[in-house]
Amino acid sequence: MKPKKILTGLIACLGVAALFAFAPKDDDPIKKIVTQLSKWLDDNPQEKVYLQMDKPYYAAGEDMWFKAYITIGEKHQLSALSSVLNVELIDDRDSIKRAIKLPVSNGITWGDFALPDSLHAGNYRIRAYTNYMRNAGNEYFFDKTLAIGNAVNNSVFTKVAYQYSTQNGQQKVSAAITYTDLNGTPYASKEVSYEVQLDAKNTIRGKGITDAGGVLNISFTNPQPNTLNSGRIVTTIKYADKKSAAQTLPVKALSNKVDVQFFPEGGSLVNGLRCKIGFKATGADGLGVDVKGIIKDNANNDVVRMGASHFGMGYLVMAPEAGKSYKAVVTLPDGSETTVALPQATDKGFTLSVVGNDPDNLIMKIGASQDIVDKGDAEISVVAQQNGKVYFAAKTKITKPSFAATIPKSRFPSGIVQFTLFSATGEPLNERVVFVQNNDLLKLAVSTEKQSYAPRQKVKIDLNAKDAADKPIIGSFSATVIDESKVPVDENSETTILSNLLLTSDLKGYIEKPNYYFNNPTDETRGNLDALMLTQGYRRFAWKQILNDVFPPMAYQPEKSLSISGTIKTSGGKPVAKAKVMLFSTSGGFFMQDSIADDQGRFAFKNLVFKDSVRFLVQARTPKGGKDVEIFLDNVGPLPAGKNKNAPDIQVSVSNAMSGYLQNSKSQYNEQLKYGLGDHVTALKEVVITEKKKTVMENSNNLNGGGNADQVIKSDALNSCPTLEMCLTGRANFVTFRDGMAYSTRSPNTPMLIVLDGMTMSEDFTLDNITPQDVESVEVLRTIGYTAIYGSRGGAGVLIITTKRGGSDTNYIRYAPGISTYAPKGYYASRIFYAPKYDDPKTNASVADLRTTICWKPNLVTDKDGKTSFEFFNADAKGTYRVVVEGIDNDGNLGRMVYRYKVE
């Protein structure tokens, strides 16, 4: 919408308070503000990403399913801006374990991660973003912390409890670590070695013996309390003869220190003006701490009492007096007290208050100090906007100490609204953010034919979607069904489409239990949400940049497709203008494109569609056909993981918190192993290898241990061939090669399993996808002593291929003048969720059905009548099954519905 039309519409609606009526001139500051915001919104449309997951936590060996909704603008309409989404799985050491690219169509895509049996238990993150979102910073990426346990390849489970005290003036941390098996039987009288890792320079090592309850007590002090806030404890327990297990336990906090901060409403305290002051008490672990206390003046007189109402947050109301200062004497949970100074009040200025207790209206109040009132000519403006979209603007001259205006909430969409008070020259003076909860969400009705079903009985779910005006809508939805008896859910801690797109995606920093504010809205939750707005109202942009027309450059453009680009240079490093460039690939069929570089030697192949692991060959020539050129490809890898912004969500005892879930995971694994189902590896209790020389290879993911193989072929033997198949032919003993596949002479008709950097490749993966110059080593496993650990899939033999790490760019290699091979990150081919169909005679009904995710439907679309449906079969377990449906309609309206039925 054009700025002039926006301003005209706003002026027309200012009858809410006659004192704010005005007719702006061309040079009026408020016109400039609205114009600049409109320009900013046009030039900086904000994309957001939300992932609906099939469940809140997982176990190794399971599949993680998700659907992505990419929205744009304040109305959360599905975005057509970006066509590529990056999704990453990040471990508790902030290392990216898996990264995929997904094609996006009209703001929608879905995918999955297969969690290998070998994945260590811990706290993981799933992060999602578009390339364009990088302009706003990774604080606004979708980033969720979740727990992943392991009962398949894990025999030791831990629980840890921390206590804090002071020793010789230093904070002392005491940890009681309990070691048990999966059934809770303690590992008593077992030797444990441990290392406390606070940072790279501060480690504490020791040994101990568990007591009769399997408990090891250790303690340590923090040598740098001002800089070190967290760490980890790595322990190794000898739990059986010649068996040991390593465990990593997070130390979320190194003290019980509580930080208390105060936030005057609107940003400032003015003497003589009544003001609401928000406060927040946070523990060293980042979680809210409930405190109470009293505000005292500099004469030690009691002024007003205070008490946290929710997650350490609350507010108090007072009118500071000139010549006085104030402090808070805060009582902490352990009974101790701390004193915190309140912000100093000024003698001159404004206050800005917005009250949202009324269900239909916002009450905006502006206060001014007496000297400003006495002058009678001060002019102020107020703008209320949401993500850059202005919904209210007004101005007036100051003629009295306070002003009030009633603004209908219906004027704003649900979400965070930012009120800003400006001076006559357009300088921002005060700011207040509020959350508006309107009845503008989709009305979703989920139903079944009956409320109770039998195990393995077919269930049909009907979905009926309407907008707030009860009109049927066409929308995109996703649905998950879980067995709630096996997957207990803390609904307040869930990440939902509402809590994410309306709240956390617009705030920087950690929000504790965000769905609490949406799960069951009441006057109490709305009051607590307002306390959150008082204490954590960080916004996306700075007024100074916007009003001065200084917009940050867009360094990252929306990805419309996959591309391969680079620069052609001479051997002396000069660009080759108008170089001829050709792109080839034989993966999955022959592909060729050609292009001409520009005057700077730059070239780009755009609008490419290819799967992950496809390898390309790039050939360049001078305009006259000369070969003496070098190709420098743009190699854009994943972003660094960075620190976890949701670190307070980390669980210190993952296995203990998931004990029931992990027991079911172990039973399900054994059942699949019994019938040869699933893609699992078998961890042997003991494998004795004789007359084999062990070669230590640090980066190898060989389950037998690096170098434990029938043959190891090192990188120095792989440098002289254009393809890996050619390099291995004649070098790999008792192995033949056909069409990029390897065959052991013992199983000449079955391809050998290929494991690349720890990942099991699909059956259609060929050696042609790997450049030999990228390979550090190839381990050949042919005999059963080495292949048994890989289960049935390794029966025909295994090739363990480890690529080079660090130091050099291994995504592409130049092995001939004017030629480079390149394996860019391609699109991940999302899998289809499998669930047994018990009306199909081919289904093996003798296999116990222990599923936790009963059904996953990522692509539900309602018709013109707002209806759709889906069917599935229950598992064996009786109990309560939970259905969660989320989605967005074509206008950007959001919807979420939770439905339950019984299996008896």
MOTA-V509145 format. One record per residue. RES is the residue in one small letter. PSI is psi in whole degrees, -180 to 180 (999 if undefined). BURIAL is + if it has 16 or more other C-alpha atoms within 10 Angstrom, else -. D_FIRST is the distance of its C-alpha to the first C-alpha in whole Angstrom. Layout:
res	psi	burial	d_first
RES	PSI	BURIAL	D_FIRST
RES	PSI	BURIAL	D_FIRST
This chain:
res	psi	burial	d_first
m	140	-	0
k	147	-	4
p	-39	+	7
k	-41	-	9
k	-39	-	7
i	-48	+	7
l	-41	+	10
t	-42	-	11
g	-37	-	11
l	-42	+	13
i	-39	+	15
a	-24	-	16
c	10	+	17
l	9	+	19
g	-6	-	22
v	-26	-	23
a	112	-	25
a	-29	-	26
l	-16	+	27
f	1	+	23
a	141	+	22
f	161	-	21
a	102	-	20
p	142	-	18
k	171	-	20
d	-32	-	18
d	13	-	20
d	135	-	20
p	-37	+	19
i	-32	+	17
k	-40	+	14
k	-41	-	15
i	-48	+	15
v	-40	+	11
t	-45	+	11
q	-37	+	13
l	-41	+	11
s	-40	+	8
k	-44	+	10
w	-42	+	12
l	-39	+	10
d	-39	-	9
d	-18	-	13
n	58	+	14
p	135	+	13
q	118	+	16
e	146	+	19
k	155	+	21
v	135	+	25
y	136	+	27
l	124	+	30
q	128	+	32
m	158	+	36
d	-24	+	39
k	169	+	41
p	-17	+	41
y	168	+	44
y	172	+	46
a	150	+	49
a	141	+	50
g	-9	+	51
e	176	+	48
d	140	+	45
m	119	+	41
w	142	+	39
f	153	+	35
k	139	+	32
a	134	+	28
y	117	+	25
i	117	+	22
t	166	+	19
i	140	+	16
g	176	+	13
e	-16	+	13
k	1	+	14
h	36	+	17
q	148	+	16
l	133	+	19
s	136	+	18
a	8	+	18
l	-49	+	18
s	145	+	22
s	7	+	25
v	133	+	28
l	135	+	29
n	130	+	31
v	133	+	33
e	145	+	36
l	122	+	39
i	135	+	41
d	-176	+	44
d	-2	+	45
r	19	-	46
d	39	-	43
s	133	+	44
i	114	+	41
k	-30	-	44
r	136	+	42
a	130	+	38
i	157	+	37
k	138	+	34
l	138	+	32
p	138	+	30
v	132	+	27
s	114	-	26
n	43	-	22
g	11	+	22
i	138	+	26
t	170	+	29
w	159	+	33
g	-165	+	36
d	160	+	39
f	129	+	41
a	118	-	45
l	114	+	47
p	156	+	50
d	-28	+	53
s	-3	+	54
l	127	+	51
h	149	+	52
a	147	+	51
g	-170	+	49
n	123	+	45
y	168	+	42
r	144	+	39
i	125	+	36
r	140	+	33
a	140	+	30
y	156	+	27
t	162	+	26
n	-37	+	26
y	-34	+	23
m	-17	+	23
r	-21	+	26
n	-34	+	24
a	-15	+	23
g	151	-	27
n	-7	+	29
e	-22	+	29
y	10	+	26
f	156	+	28
f	125	+	29
d	107	+	32
k	134	+	35
t	134	+	39
l	155	+	41
a	139	+	45
i	119	+	47
g	174	+	51
n	112	+	53
a	-2	+	56
v	-52	+	57
n	41	+	58
n	126	+	59
s	-8	-	62
v	131	+	61
f	142	+	59
t	155	+	58
k	137	+	57
v	140	+	57
a	135	-	57
y	144	+	56
q	153	-	58
y	143	+	57
s	-180	-	60
t	132	-	61
q	117	-	64
n	40	-	65
g	0	-	62
q	151	-	60
q	126	+	58
k	134	+	60
v	126	+	58
s	128	+	60
a	127	+	60
a	108	+	61
i	124	+	61
t	128	+	62
y	126	+	63
t	171	+	64
d	-175	-	64
l	-29	+	61
n	2	-	63
g	4	-	63
t	124	-	67
p	148	+	67
y	94	+	68
a	147	+	71
s	45	+	73
k	143	+	71
e	134	+	71
v	130	+	67
s	146	-	66
y	159	+	63
e	120	+	60
v	119	+	58
q	106	+	55
l	-39	+	53
d	-170	-	52
a	-27	-	54
k	-15	-	56
n	97	-	57
t	146	-	59
i	125	-	62
r	152	-	64
g	176	-	67
k	158	-	69
g	176	-	70
i	133	+	71
t	150	+	69
d	-169	+	71
a	-24	-	72
g	10	-	69
g	21	+	67
v	134	+	66
l	127	+	66
n	125	+	65
i	159	+	64
s	156	-	63
f	164	+	61
t	157	+	60
n	111	+	57
p	-19	-	58
q	72	-	54
p	-21	-	53
n	-18	-	50
t	-26	-	49
l	123	-	50
n	-18	+	48
s	177	+	49
g	-156	+	51
r	157	+	53
i	122	+	56
v	119	-	57
t	152	+	61
t	119	+	63
i	134	+	66
k	95	+	69
y	-13	+	69
a	174	-	71
d	120	-	74
k	23	-	72
k	136	-	69
s	160	-	66
a	136	-	63
a	140	+	60
q	140	+	57
t	123	+	54
l	122	+	53
p	141	+	51
v	99	+	51
k	-31	+	48
a	145	+	49
l	11	+	52
s	173	+	53
n	26	+	52
k	140	-	50
v	129	+	48
d	125	-	45
v	126	+	44
q	151	+	40
f	142	+	39
f	99	+	35
p	138	+	35
e	133	+	32
g	-13	+	29
g	-12	+	31
s	152	+	34
l	133	+	37
v	128	+	38
n	134	+	42
g	-8	+	42
l	129	+	39
r	135	+	39
c	141	+	37
k	135	+	36
i	115	+	37
g	153	+	36
f	156	+	39
k	128	+	39
a	123	+	43
t	133	+	43
g	171	+	46
a	-19	+	47
d	2	+	45
g	-3	+	42
l	153	+	42
g	147	+	42
v	125	+	45
d	122	+	46
v	168	+	48
k	169	+	49
g	-166	+	50
i	142	+	50
i	131	+	48
k	150	+	51
d	-177	+	51
n	-8	-	53
a	10	-	56
n	22	-	56
n	141	-	55
d	135	-	53
v	-55	+	50
v	148	-	48
r	157	+	48
m	153	+	46
g	131	+	46
a	137	+	43
s	-19	+	42
h	124	+	40
f	40	+	41
g	6	+	42
m	153	+	39
g	-171	+	39
y	162	+	39
l	164	+	41
v	131	+	40
m	163	-	42
a	104	-	42
p	151	+	44
e	148	+	46
a	141	-	47
g	1	-	50
k	152	-	49
s	163	+	48
y	150	+	48
k	158	+	48
a	125	+	48
v	107	+	51
v	130	+	50
t	123	+	52
l	167	+	52
p	-31	-	53
d	5	-	56
g	-13	-	57
s	166	-	57
e	150	-	55
t	151	-	52
t	131	-	51
v	130	-	48
a	137	+	47
l	156	+	43
p	143	+	41
q	132	-	42
a	152	+	41
t	162	+	40
d	-23	+	41
k	137	-	38
g	-167	+	35
f	157	+	32
t	149	+	32
l	123	+	29
s	141	+	29
v	123	+	27
v	131	-	29
g	24	+	28
n	-33	-	32
d	135	-	31
p	-20	-	29
d	-19	-	27
n	154	+	26
l	137	+	25
i	113	+	27
m	131	+	26
k	136	-	29
i	130	+	29
g	147	+	33
a	144	+	34
s	158	+	38
q	-37	+	40
d	-33	-	40
i	-40	+	36
v	-41	+	37
d	-33	-	40
k	-38	-	38
g	2	-	36
d	5	-	33
a	134	-	31
e	134	-	28
i	159	+	25
s	152	+	22
v	133	+	20
v	132	+	17
a	123	+	17
q	161	+	14
q	112	+	15
n	38	+	15
g	-13	+	12
k	117	+	10
v	128	+	11
y	-14	+	12
f	135	+	15
a	141	+	16
a	161	+	19
k	161	+	22
t	167	+	26
k	145	-	29
i	113	+	32
t	-7	+	34
k	164	-	36
p	-22	+	36
s	150	+	34
f	153	+	31
a	147	+	29
a	141	+	26
t	124	+	26
i	122	+	22
p	134	-	22
k	-25	+	22
s	-15	-	20
r	-23	-	17
f	144	+	17
p	161	+	17
s	138	+	20
g	-168	+	21
i	126	+	21
v	134	+	19
q	118	+	20
f	131	+	21
t	132	+	21
l	127	+	23
f	150	+	23
s	178	+	26
a	-25	+	26
t	4	-	25
g	15	+	22
e	127	+	25
p	130	+	24
l	-48	+	27
n	157	+	27
e	143	+	25
r	133	+	25
v	141	+	24
v	160	+	25
f	126	+	24
v	123	+	23
q	98	+	25
n	171	+	24
n	56	-	25
d	14	+	22
l	159	+	24
l	146	+	25
k	107	+	29
l	131	+	31
a	118	+	35
v	133	+	37
s	157	+	41
t	166	-	44
e	-28	-	47
k	170	-	49
q	-10	-	49
s	135	-	52
y	167	+	53
a	160	+	56
p	142	+	55
r	12	+	54
q	147	-	53
k	139	-	50
v	135	+	47
k	126	-	44
i	126	+	41
d	134	-	39
l	130	+	35
n	119	+	33
a	129	+	30
k	159	+	27
d	-175	+	24
a	-22	-	24
a	14	-	25
d	25	-	28
k	136	-	26
p	145	+	27
i	153	+	25
i	125	+	25
g	168	+	25
s	130	+	27
f	161	+	29
s	151	+	32
a	141	+	36
t	143	+	39
v	123	+	42
i	157	+	44
d	104	+	48
e	-22	+	47
s	-26	+	51
k	-25	+	51
v	75	+	47
p	142	+	47
v	130	-	43
d	100	-	42
e	-30	+	39
n	-26	+	38
s	-6	+	38
e	149	+	36
t	117	+	33
t	169	+	31
i	-29	+	27
l	-51	+	27
s	-31	+	28
n	-57	+	27
l	-28	+	23
l	-21	+	23
l	-73	+	25
t	-28	+	27
s	-14	+	24
d	2	+	23
l	141	+	26
k	135	+	28
g	-178	-	32
y	136	+	34
i	121	+	33
e	127	+	37
k	65	+	37
p	-30	+	33
n	-8	+	33
y	-35	+	35
y	-10	+	32
f	-17	+	31
n	-46	+	35
n	77	-	36
p	131	-	34
t	177	-	36
d	-35	-	36
e	-46	-	38
t	-35	+	35
r	-38	+	32
g	-41	+	34
n	-33	+	35
l	-36	+	31
d	-35	+	31
a	-37	+	34
l	-42	+	32
m	-34	+	29
l	-32	+	31
t	-10	+	33
q	50	+	31
g	54	+	27
y	136	-	26
r	173	-	23
r	-25	-	21
f	166	-	21
a	134	-	22
w	-38	+	21
k	-43	-	23
q	-42	-	21
i	-46	+	18
l	-27	+	19
n	7	-	21
d	37	-	19
v	90	-	21
f	135	+	20
p	143	-	22
p	146	-	23
m	92	-	22
a	-23	-	26
y	119	-	25
q	156	-	23
p	135	+	22
e	118	+	25
k	-18	+	25
s	179	-	29
l	151	+	32
s	160	+	33
i	124	+	36
s	169	-	36
g	-163	+	39
t	138	+	41
i	127	+	44
k	160	+	46
t	171	+	50
s	-20	-	53
g	2	-	52
g	7	-	49
k	142	-	47
p	145	+	44
v	102	+	45
a	142	+	43
k	31	+	43
a	147	+	45
k	125	+	45
v	134	+	44
m	144	+	44
l	125	+	43
f	154	+	46
s	140	+	46
t	6	-	49
s	118	+	48
g	25	-	47
g	165	-	48
f	137	-	48
f	138	-	45
m	138	-	44
q	152	-	41
d	161	-	42
s	164	-	40
i	128	+	40
a	157	+	39
d	-169	+	38
d	-20	-	39
q	10	-	39
g	8	+	41
r	140	+	38
f	159	+	37
a	133	+	35
f	114	+	35
k	175	-	32
n	39	-	31
l	146	-	34
v	115	-	35
f	154	+	38
k	163	+	40
d	149	-	41
s	5	+	44
v	134	+	44
r	136	+	46
f	156	+	45
l	126	+	47
v	127	+	46
q	134	+	48
a	146	+	47
r	155	+	49
t	167	+	49
p	-25	-	48
k	6	-	52
g	8	-	53
g	145	-	54
k	-13	-	54
d	69	-	54
v	163	+	51
e	144	+	49
i	124	+	46
f	103	+	44
l	144	+	41
d	110	-	38
n	94	+	39
v	105	-	36
g	-177	-	38
p	154	-	36
l	152	-	35
p	144	-	38
a	-36	+	38
g	178	-	38
k	153	-	39
n	113	+	38
k	-18	+	36
n	34	+	37
a	-33	+	40
p	-19	+	41
d	-6	+	41
i	137	+	44
q	130	+	47
v	-20	+	50
s	76	+	52
v	-50	+	50
s	-41	+	53
n	-41	+	55
a	-24	-	51
m	22	+	51
s	-47	+	55
g	-41	+	55
y	-41	+	52
l	-32	+	54
q	-41	+	57
n	-38	+	56
s	-42	+	54
k	-42	+	58
s	-41	-	59
q	-40	+	56
y	-46	+	57
n	-37	-	61
e	-43	+	60
q	-39	+	58
l	-37	+	61
k	-38	-	64
y	10	-	62
g	33	-	61
l	163	-	57
g	167	-	54
d	81	+	54
h	159	+	56
v	152	+	59
t	122	-	62
a	109	+	63
l	145	-	67
k	-37	-	69
e	133	-	71
v	121	-	71
v	118	-	74
i	128	-	74
t	150	-	77
e	37	-	78
k	128	-	74
k	125	-	73
k	126	-	70
t	122	-	68
v	119	-	65
m	109	-	62
e	-39	-	59
n	-3	-	56
s	142	+	58
n	22	+	56
n	123	+	60
l	-19	+	60
n	-9	+	64
g	140	-	63
g	127	+	62
g	-14	+	65
n	90	+	67
a	164	+	67
d	-30	+	70
q	143	+	68
v	125	+	66
i	119	+	65
k	169	-	63
s	-30	+	61
d	-15	-	63
a	4	-	65
l	19	+	61
n	-11	+	60
s	13	-	62
c	146	-	60
p	-23	+	57
t	152	+	57
l	-34	+	58
e	-43	+	60
m	-39	+	62
c	-39	+	62
l	-24	+	63
t	123	-	66
g	-17	-	69
r	-36	-	68
a	113	+	67
n	137	-	71
f	31	-	71
v	133	+	68
t	164	+	67
f	137	+	63
r	125	-	62
d	41	-	58
g	6	+	57
m	147	+	59
a	140	+	61
y	128	+	64
s	144	+	67
t	-20	-	71
r	-27	-	71
s	72	-	68
p	-12	-	68
n	-2	-	66
t	122	-	63
p	147	+	61
m	149	+	61
l	135	+	58
i	125	+	56
v	114	+	55
l	113	+	52
d	42	+	52
g	-7	+	52
m	129	-	50
t	121	-	52
m	155	-	51
s	166	-	50
e	-24	-	53
d	5	-	51
f	134	+	51
t	163	+	53
l	-18	+	55
d	-17	+	53
n	-6	+	50
i	128	+	51
t	128	+	52
p	-32	+	56
q	-14	+	55
d	-11	+	53
v	131	+	55
e	-41	+	57
s	156	+	60
v	121	+	61
e	125	+	63
v	119	+	65
l	115	+	66
r	-38	+	68
t	156	+	71
i	-25	-	70
g	-28	+	71
y	-31	+	67
t	-20	+	66
a	-35	+	66
i	-15	+	64
y	7	+	61
g	-157	+	62
s	-30	-	62
r	-21	+	60
g	10	+	62
g	-30	+	65
a	5	+	65
g	162	+	64
v	138	+	61
l	117	+	60
i	110	+	58
i	123	+	56
t	123	+	55
t	164	+	53
k	146	+	53
r	138	-	51
g	168	-	50
g	-47	-	51
s	162	-	50
d	114	-	47
t	3	+	48
n	-23	+	45
y	159	+	46
i	140	+	50
r	111	+	51
y	4	+	55
a	152	-	55
p	131	+	54
g	12	+	51
i	135	+	50
s	146	+	48
t	150	+	48
y	134	+	45
a	80	+	44
p	164	+	40
k	117	+	38
g	-173	+	38
y	137	+	36
y	136	+	38
a	102	+	39
s	141	-	39
r	169	-	42
i	131	-	42
f	129	-	43
y	135	-	47
a	140	+	48
p	147	+	52
k	108	+	52
y	-2	+	55
d	5	-	56
d	119	-	56
p	-18	-	60
k	-14	-	59
t	130	-	58
n	98	-	60
a	-10	-	61
s	-13	-	63
v	126	-	60
a	133	-	59
d	100	+	56
l	25	+	54
r	146	+	51
t	-41	+	48
t	113	+	45
i	-37	+	46
c	144	+	43
w	120	+	40
k	100	+	37
p	-11	+	34
n	66	-	33
l	129	+	33
v	124	+	30
t	150	+	30
d	-171	-	30
k	-19	-	29
d	5	-	31
g	23	+	30
k	149	+	33
t	171	+	35
s	164	-	38
f	159	-	40
e	156	-	44
f	174	+	46
f	140	+	50
n	161	+	51
a	-167	+	53
d	-28	+	56
a	142	+	55
k	154	+	55
g	-156	+	53
t	128	+	49
y	136	+	47
r	125	+	43
v	127	+	40
v	123	+	37
v	131	+	34
e	156	+	30
g	-177	+	27
i	142	+	23
d	-178	+	22
n	-20	-	19
d	2	-	17
g	7	+	18
n	138	+	20
l	151	+	23
g	147	+	27
r	138	+	30
m	135	+	34
v	130	-	37
y	145	-	40
r	147	+	44
y	166	+	47
k	146	+	50
v	117	+	53
e	999	-	56
